[in-house]
Amino acid sequence: MMSNRYRGTIYIGVTSDLAGRAFAHKQGKGSEFTTRYGLTRLVYIEPHDNIANAIAREKTMKKWRRAWKFRLIEEQNPDWLDLFDTINA
């Protein structure tokens, strides 16, 4: 999940190259939605064994209430820190 700030706008997406995709979003070269809303902060990561499971999870999460997404993010990342450096360490 990408966001622009603490409890801000959220984007949920699936990728097989998390570092590359997050970097593209940071450079304003991600999706039109992330560019328009300045979503450059990687706030939640959920690995999956295969792409079909990841896509199914993405579709489910996109239907969730905003508060449920916030709770999920804050269980792993309570301060909504940018996890980009963590995945590239």
C-alpha positions in Angstrom: 0.0 0.0 0.0 1.2 3.5 -0.9 0.1 6.7 0.9 0.9 10.3 0.9 0.9 10.9 4.6 -0.2 9.5 8.0 -3.8 8.3 7.5 -3.9 9.9 4.1 -5.0 8.6 0.7 -4.2 4.9 0.1 -3.4 3.0 -3.0 -3.4 -0.8 -3.1 -1.6 -2.6 -5.9 0.1 -5.8 -6.8 3.6 -6.2 -8.3 6.3 -8.9 -8.8 9.0 -6.1 -8.4 8.2 -4.2 -5.2 11.4 -2.2 -5.1 11.0 -1.1 -8.7 7.3 -0.3 -8.5 7.8 1.7 -5.3 10.7 3.6 -6.9 8.5 4.4 -9.9 5.8 5.8 -7.7 8.4 7.9 -5.8 9.6 9.3 -9.2 6.0 10.2 -10.2 6.0 7.4 -12.8 3.6 5.1 -11.1 -0.1 4.9 -11.8 -2.0 8.0 -12.7 -3.8 7.8 -9.4 -0.6 7.7 -7.3 0.9 10.6 -9.3 -2.2 12.7 -9.0 -2.4 12.3 -5.2 1.4 12.2 -4.5 1.4 8.7 -3.1 5.1 8.1 -2.6 5.2 6.5 0.9 5.3 2.7 1.0 3.4 2.0 4.2 2.3 -1.7 4.0 3.7 -4.8 2.4 2.1 -8.2 2.2 4.1 -11.0 0.4 2.3 -13.8 -1.3 3.5 -17.1 -2.8 1.9 -16.6 -6.1 0.4 -13.8 -8.1 -3.1 -15.2 -8.2 -3.3 -15.1 -4.4 -1.9 -11.6 -4.4 -4.5 -10.4 -6.9 -7.3 -12.0 -5.0 -6.2 -10.3 -1.8 -5.9 -7.0 -3.5 -9.4 -7.2 -4.8 -10.7 -8.1 -1.4 -8.8 -5.2 0.3 -10.0 -2.7 -2.2 -13.6 -3.4 -1.0 -12.7 -2.8 2.7 -13.7 0.2 4.7 -11.0 2.8 5.2 -10.8 2.1 8.9 -10.0 -1.6 8.3 -7.1 -0.6 5.9 -5.8 1.8 8.6 -5.9 -0.9 11.2 -4.0 -3.3 9.0 -1.3 -0.8 8.2 -1.0 0.3 11.8 -0.6 -3.3 13.0 2.7 -3.5 11.0 3.6 0.1 10.7 2.0 2.3 13.5 3.8 5.5 12.5 3.2 5.1 8.7 6.9 5.2 8.1 8.1 4.8 4.5 9.2 1.2 4.2 11.1 1.7 0.9 14.5 1.9 2.5 13.6 -1.2 4.6 13.1 -3.3 1.5 16.2 -2.0 -0.2 18.5 -2.4 2.8 
